[in-house]
């Protein structure tokens, strides 16, 4: 199972990432150019990571993985919440983080 510090390292590996806590200490929000691309719980185990996602890819991921669900308190078509319980491997998580980051960058 991936650790919180490993997820943070993946999130911060991209350029111009800013971490904020606009919803309180229990949720870290990661932004690029003032656009959210990830939200991570700080008070749950396993970690819950919410990421932007292409709507077509979202449906594929939700069908394939039990731990991928519609974004919690987010746009259900464009965000997924992933319970990092070990079903997704670190390379898959890295790819989804990059995909989310790229979608946020393209929005500008």
C-alpha positions in Angstrom: 0.0 0.0 0.0 1.3 3.5 -0.9 2.1 5.8 1.9 1.1 9.5 2.3 4.7 10.7 1.8 4.9 8.7 -1.4 1.7 10.3 -2.7 2.9 13.7 -1.7 6.2 13.1 -3.5 4.3 12.2 -6.7 2.0 15.2 -6.4 5.0 17.6 -5.9 7.0 16.1 -8.7 5.2 18.4 -11.1 6.1 22.0 -11.8 4.6 24.9 -9.9 2.5 22.8 -7.5 1.1 24.7 -4.5 -0.4 22.9 -1.5 -3.2 24.6 0.4 -5.7 23.7 3.2 -8.8 25.8 2.3 -11.1 23.1 3.8 -9.2 22.6 7.1 -6.2 20.5 8.1 -7.9 17.2 7.2 -7.7 17.9 3.4 -4.6 19.0 1.4 -5.5 20.7 -1.9 -2.9 20.6 -4.7 -3.0 23.3 -7.3 -1.2 24.4 -10.5 -1.8 27.9 -11.8 -4.7 28.3 -9.2 -6.5 25.2 -10.6 -7.1 22.2 -8.3 -5.7 19.0 -9.7 -5.7 16.8 -6.5 -7.2 16.6 -3.0 -5.9 14.2 -0.4 -7.2 13.3 3.0 -4.8 13.7 5.9 -7.0 12.1 8.5 -8.0 8.8 6.9 -6.3 5.4 6.5 -6.3 4.3 3.7 -5.7 7.6 2.0 -8.3 9.0 -0.2 -7.0 10.9 -3.3 -9.3 12.8 -5.6 -8.1 13.6 -9.1 -9.4 15.2 -12.2 -10.1 12.7 -15.0 -11.4 12.6 -18.5 -15.0 11.4 -18.3 -14.6 8.4 -20.6 -11.5 7.3 -18.7 -13.4 7.8 -15.4 -16.0 5.2 -16.4 -13.4 2.7 -17.4 -11.5 3.1 -14.2 -14.7 2.9 -12.0 -15.7 -0.4 -13.8 -12.2 -1.9 -13.5 -11.3 -0.9 -9.9 -13.4 -1.1 -6.8 -11.3 1.6 -5.1 -12.1 4.2 -7.8 -15.4 6.0 -7.3 -17.0 9.3 -8.4 -15.4 12.3 -6.9 -16.4 12.9 -3.3 -18.0 16.4 -3.1 -16.7 17.1 -6.6 -18.0 17.0 -10.2 -18.8 13.3 -10.6 -18.1 13.3 -14.3 -14.7 15.0 -14.1 -13.3 13.8 -10.8 -12.5 10.4 -9.2 -11.8 9.6 -5.6 -9.4 6.8 -5.2 -9.1 4.8 -1.9 -5.5 3.9 -1.9 -5.9 0.4 -0.4 -3.4 -1.3 -2.7 -5.5 -2.3 -5.7 -3.8 0.4 -7.9 0.0 0.1 -8.3 2.2 3.1 -7.8 2.8 3.5 -11.6 -0.9 3.6 -12.2 -1.3 6.2 -9.5 1.6 8.2 -10.9 -0.1 8.2 -14.3 -3.4 9.3 -13.0 -1.8 12.2 -11.1 0.0 13.3 -14.2 -3.3 13.0 -16.2 -5.0 15.2 -13.6 -2.2 17.7 -13.5 -2.2 17.9 -17.4 -6.0 18.5 -17.4 -5.6 21.4 -14.9 -2.7 23.0 -16.9 -4.8 22.7 -20.2 -7.6 24.6 -18.5 -5.6 27.8 -18.5 
